[in-house]
Amino acid sequence: MANKSRSVNRKKILSELKSEQEAERKNVTFSLPKGLLDQFKKDCVKNSLTMNKVVQKLIEDYMGV
């Protein structure tokens, strides 16, 4: 289910990811529709980002961290 009340500023996320520092990590497992995951992987490669960093930033923005 999409959360329409929150807007994702894709360009802002991409620029902020370039300077993130690493912290202690834990693994998370979830499933996504195949097409969405394929598009996400391609976009991350195109922008020289890892999927982990993008998902982390999205969660941080969602949580207001």
N, C-alpha and C positions, 0 to 999 in steps of 0.2 A: 504494500500500500504506500503510495507516494504521499509525502507530507507537503502539501501545497502552500502551507503558511510560511515555510522557510525557503528563502531564495539562496541558491548556491552561486557564489561569485567565482567561477572557474578560474579566471585569470588571476585573481587575488590568491587563491589556493596554490596555483602553480608557482607564483613568485615567492610565497612564504615557505614553500617546501624546500627551496634551495638552501636555506640556512638553518634548518632544524638540527638539534643535537639529539644524540641517542640516549635513551634511559633503559632501565631494566625492562626486559621484554617478556611477554607471555603469549602463548599461541591461542588463536581463536579460529574456529572452523564454522563456516556457514556456506550455504549454497545459493547460487544465483542462476537465473535463466542463462543457458549456453550463449545465446546471441549477445546478451548484455555483457557477460564476462569476456567474450571474444573482443567486443568493441573496447571495453575497458583496458584490456591488455595492450591492444594496438595503440590506444591513446597514450598510455603510460610510456611505451617504447618511443613513440613519436616525440614525447616531451622529456625523454631521458629521466624518467622517474620510476621508482618502484611502486608496485601496487600497495605494499605495506604503508609507505609514506602517505600516499593519497588517502587511503582508508583512515589512517590515524588522524590526518588533518580534518577530514569530513566529520569524524566522531568528535574531535575537539571542538570544532565549530558548532556542532549540534548541541554539545554539552555546555557551551559557553566558557570553555577553558582557555 
